[in-house]
Amino acid sequence: MTKQEKKETMLAIIEALKEVYPEARCALEWEGEPWRLMVMGRLSAQCTDARVNLVCRELFARFPTPKALAEGELSEIEDCIRSCGLYRVKAQNIKDACAMLESEFGGVLPDTMEELLRLPGVGRKVANLLLGDLYGKGGMVTDTHCIRICGRFGMYPESLRDPVKVERILDGLTPPEERCDLCHRIVQFGRDVCTARAPKCAECPLSTLCAHGKALNKNENR
């Protein structure tokens, strides 16, 4: 496909996903203060959103503010998040990020990519999530679902796994105002239909828009 064809296909995919998932919701249940989404985003690395949601109920009950986390005992934070994996590194990142949030930003989460990336443990994926959900100006959140599914759609080779390269490609194909909700819908779609193993291509409502699905149909009709 040409770049223009990819843009048109992405617009069609966006509209199709809106039909399937009218409500685009973040899988991380961060209701409350924005800093919580930063913490949950860090914990989500190599961990399921369901596990993060469960763990953070206790974490935020014990540490209800960024200041409390910044001043909390590292061992206590580790105990709370142990089941999320990589808990020692994540606990230190969370403590340090909350300390910086308090000392340099007055407890208010910054609204630029450059400032967010200064926070320990915050990479482009989490920064885009924060910018999109909190400030309406994020790029594509290139998590495993997004990378896998948009590759299957034919936006780039399916073998491409570099999150930054994928982000740049998709940002060039997707209207800025659609990126945040599209990423949330892709997560839902990736869990329900376009799974990593054995995707349900025969049941897929987007099969006519998907390069992977079209190739399967072509092979089956030979």
N, C-alpha and C positions, 0 to 999 in steps of 0.2 A: 504494500500500500504506500501511496505517497503521503507526505505529511498532512496535506489537506484531507485526504481520505481518512486518515487516522483521526483527525479532529472531528470529522463528521460522524465517524463510528463512535467515538467517545461521547459525543453529544447524545447519540441514540442510546448508548449504554446507560448514560446518566438518567435519561427519561424512563428507560425500561426498569432500572433499579428503583426509581421513585414509585413505579406502579407496584412492584413487589414489596418494597419496604417504605410505605408512606412516611413513617416517622424515623428519622435518622438519629440514633442515640449512641452516645459514647458507651462502650462496654464497661468502662471503669466508673463505678458509682461514687463519684467524688462530691456529691451535693454539699454545698456549704462554701467554704472559702477557697479561692483559686489555688493557693499554695498546696492544697491537698492533691490536686491533679498532678502537680509537679512530682510530689512524693510517689504517687501511685504509678506515674509514668516510668519513674526510675525502677520501681519494683517489678514492673511488667516484663523487663528483659528476661528472656528464657523462663518465663513463668506465665501461667494462664491468668486471664483477667478475673476469672471466678475466684481463684486462689488469692489474688491481690485484694479483691473486694472483701473477702472473708478476713484476711489478715489485718487489713486496715481498720476494721471495726474496733479491734482491740488497740491497735497502735494509736489511733486518734483519740480513743477514750483515755489512754494513759498519757498521751502527749497532745493536748488539744490546740496548741499554737506552735508556730515556727520557733518562737523563743524557747518553749518547753523542749522541743527536739534539739535545738542548738545547745541547750544547757543540760540535757539529759545524759545519763550514764550510757556510754556506748554499749556496754554489755546488756543493758535493759532493752535498748533498741534492737540489738541482735536477737535477743530472745523473742521479741515480738514478730520479727520477720524471718525467722530461721527457715520456715517451710517454703519461702519464696526462692531459695537457691541463691548462691553467691552472696549470702547474707552478710558476711563480714565487710566486703567491699561496698555493698549497697548501704549498709548501716552507716559507714564512715561518710559516704557520699551524701546521704540524707542529712546527717548531722552538720557536715561542712556547708552544704547548700543552704540550709536553714540559718546557719550562722551568718553567711554572706547576705542572705535575704534581709536579715535584721540589721546588720551593720552598714550595708551599702545601699539598700533599697527601702529602708524604713518599713520592712515587712510586707511591701507591695511587690507582687510579681512583675518584673519588667515586661515591656511589650515590643521588644525588638529581638531579632534573631541574634545579633551580636552580643547583647547583654545576657540573654538566656544561656547562650553557650558558655558564658563565664561561670555559670553555676556548676559546681562539681557533680558529675554524673548525668548532666543534661547534654544530649547529643542532638543532632538535627531532627531525628524522628520525634523525640519528646518535645523539642522546641516548636516544631510545626503543629503538633497536637495542641500545645498551649496557645500558640498564636491563633490557631483556627477556632478552637472552642471558646476561648476567652475574649479574643479581640477581633475575630472575623477576618484575619488577614494571613492565615497560614498557608504553607505549601502542602503538597501531598505528603501524607504520613506513610512512608514506605516501609511498612512492617511486612512480615512474611506473607500474609494474605494478599496485600496489595502487589507485592513483587511477583508472586506466583500467578495471580489471576490476570493482571494486566499483561503479563507475558503470554498467557494463553489467549488473551484477546487479540494478540498480534501487534501490540504497541512497540515491542522490541523482541529480540530473540528470547525464547523461553530459558535459555541457558544463562542469561544475564542475571546476576545476583547482587550487584553492587548497589546498595541503597541510594547513594548520592547520585550516581548516574541515572538510576531509575527515576528519582525525584525530578531531576532536571528535564528528562524526557517527558514525563507526565505533566509537569508544570507547563511545558510548551504546547500541550495538547488539550488542556483542561481549563475552562474559565475559572478565574480566581474565586469567584463567589460560589462555585460548586464544589471546590476541593474538599473542604472539611466534611460536609455531609456525604459526599461520595465515598470518602475513606471509611466512614462509619458503616455505610451500607455495604461496602465491599467486605468488611469484617463479618457482617451477618451472612452475606452471600457465601463467603468462604467456609463458614461453619455449616451452613445448611445444604449447599449444593456443590460448589466448586472446591471440594475438599482436597487436601494435599495428596491423599491416596484414594484411588477409585472415585474420581469426581462423577457426579450423577448427570453425565452429558445427555442421556436420553430424556431426562426430566427437565433439563435446563431451559428456562424461559428466554435465555439470551443466546441460545445455540446458533441462531441465524446471524448474530453479530460477532461471533467468536471464531477466530482463525482456527483454533484447536478443534472446536466443535464442527466447523465446516469440513476440516480435513478428515475427521472421523466419519462424517456422513458420506463424503466422497468415496472413501475406502469401502464403506459398507455397501454402496450402490454399484460397485464394480462387478 
